[in-house]
């Protein structure tokens, strides 16, 4: 069978494409594929670099193992054989014109660190990519599709931004003497990086640890019910489990999807899915004095750093 000749590798995508019923795809039976398409698919699947390609009038979407692992997320295996416009509908406004330029001119494109909001994990996610779209020609020498070779740089871009924010915060905090100076620095730094921190809340526990007062907040309007000025630590009605955080004396990740519509969304205006909570300890007494909450959208990047 032609499928066994074209898809003769041993990786997962080789196996999936070998088993795929191509008669249900706009590409049709593999026996009818032009040699140029067969060759392009073999190059795609053989490469260990992250790649995807689109072929034909409907730009049928094909991809390799590395792209599946690094970028595609929950869209696999649904995406295979579907029109590229449908697979990446959420970013087609950005990539569609680039692809059309390649198809019309036969000239490759280049983008470095392009911001794209992908929906590959059940929510809209801030991602960055360096990639090139190159033309693929059919057996008659006409452009029939395109090949994308891509490096996802999300971890690098977000990591550098977050590290710069932490360095700035630590440097400024080292100069603070009074409580008011600390408050001003925390607020100022929270406001300067709302891409990563749509909001922050810092609560300080009373000496008897029955109540906690709001020390400072960023992202919230004044008197916002989601940022109460005082919290009963014995009550379970608060959306912020301050008592649990103090008891754990460690970093926790809290799911806030159910109250997401009540929380600030930061620079990107994306719903907050998670909140990171951390206990603040007194350097002199080693007692847990309070807790800080920070909201974020994408669990995949920030949770690994907690």
Secondary structure, DSSP 8 states (H G I E B T S, - for coil): -HHHHHT---SHHHHHHHHS-GGGSTT--GGGS-HHHHHHHHHHHH-SS-EEEEETTTTEEEE-HHHIIIIIGGGTTTTTTSBHHHHTGGGHHHHHHHHHHHHHH-----EEEEEEEEESSSSEEEEEEEEEEEEEE-TTS-EEEEEEEEEE-HHHHHHHHHHHHHHHHHHHHTT--SHHHHHHHHHHHHHH-TTT-S-EEEEEE-TTSSEEEEEEEESS-TT-GGG-SEEETT-S-SSS-HHHHHHHTS-EEEE-GGGGGGS--TTTT----EEEEEEEE-TTT--EEEEEEEEES-HHHHGGG-
